[in-house]
Amino acid sequence: MRLKRISITNFKNIAEARLDFSPDINCFLGNNGMGKTNLLDAVHYLSLARSFSGLSDSALIRRGSDFMMLRGEYDRHGVEEDITAGVMAGKRKSFKRKGKEYQRLSDHIGLFPLVLVAPADTDLINGTGEERRRLTDMVISQSDPVYLDHLIRYNRSLQQRNKMLRDHVTDPNLYAAVEAAMEFSADYITSSRRRWVEELTPIFAGLYESIAGDGETPGIRYLTHLDSGSRTLSEVLDRARQRDTLTGHTTVGPHRDDLELTLNELPVRRAASQGQCKSFTVAMRLAQYDFLHRSAGVAPLLLLDDIFDKLDSRRVERIIGIVRSGNRFGQIFITDTNRDHLDSIMEMSGGDYRIWETVDGSFRDASADKHGSTTP
């Protein structure tokens, strides 16, 4: 799959832009705050119907405007595809494929898969379990629409149970009905997450070793409340109900699961340097790309946002080598403030590429410029 071109109107600091992309590598060069990352966010929005920044739809509208519009033209399995997304202030967003509005946005997830590697990935290591669950759910949902459906059903039942707890409902039959619905979806969610971690771990370990070199052993383990014995979720929830009544929310279940991330059998957040943490998250993301490529049956887009910061030259060189090895990662979008990194990638690629200089939300095609090390 490849994104042939994108049209952007009033998205964040981008007033108007239309870019035709290389099927291989697309680079965006510029100082921080110029709009490079916003361009990647527009691509992300077209794939996943939301911003990776966590901003609400209305907050994506350029200051002083009352709407934003995105359009992406894709080649997917040799078929031309057209995706448009629009948001007007105070109104529900519009999301269309080939001019037809989606009835359920969840039907779009996974059709145009994407993997983003970004500075915020450090939250996977230093943040809460919610960050790691969000990562897990986003990747699996892009490859398995049944998983996404169960996730939506589980969260709906979870909200219902939490409301019952806050309202001090005491009828055990009401709880039994809601918890049975939670258990039905929880079984699928936890088994899918467990399989995902088992499949991802060896790929991730190999990629980490390629980046960091020998002598470091990374690990990922799935932690779930349903691992202890043969207890069902209904049994776990029943035992926790008294405590949950006091707290006013559900304290056990897939919504509280986590990933344990280790390096040499120690927690990464305590044992790893900045460079090791960055290598760890980059390897995780690239492993997710491999997983999605195989499971979704289409090559995802790969977005690399300022990934070389806090890495020594050895690790930078190794990541560049991995990304460019055998066209393993399909169409790539890269942002950086350092032209040297981009030139190194171009020299190793031997394929088609385009470079844009980015200034104040505007993009100038600099593909024909001579190689240099300065930023605009």
Buried (B, 14 or more C-beta within 10 A) or exposed (E): BBBBEBBBBBBBBBBEBEBEBBBBBBBBBBEEEBBBBBBBBBBBBBBBBBBBBEEEBBEBBBEEEEEBBBBBBBBBEEEEBEBBBBBBEEEEBEBBBEEEEBEEEBEBBBBBBBBBBBBBBBBBBEBEBEBBBBBBBBBBBBBBBEBBBBBBBBBEBBEBBBEBBEEEBEEEEEBEEBBBBBBBBBBBBBEBBBEBBEBBBEBBBBBBBBBBEEEBEBBBEBEBBBEEEEEBBBBBBBEBBEEBBEEEEBBBBBBBBBBBBBBEEEEBBEEBEEBBBBBBBBBBBBBBBBBBBEBBEBBBBBBBBBBBEBBEEEBBBBBBBBBBEEBBBBBBBBBBBBBBBBBBBBEBBEEEBBBBBBBEBBBEEBEEEEEEEEBB
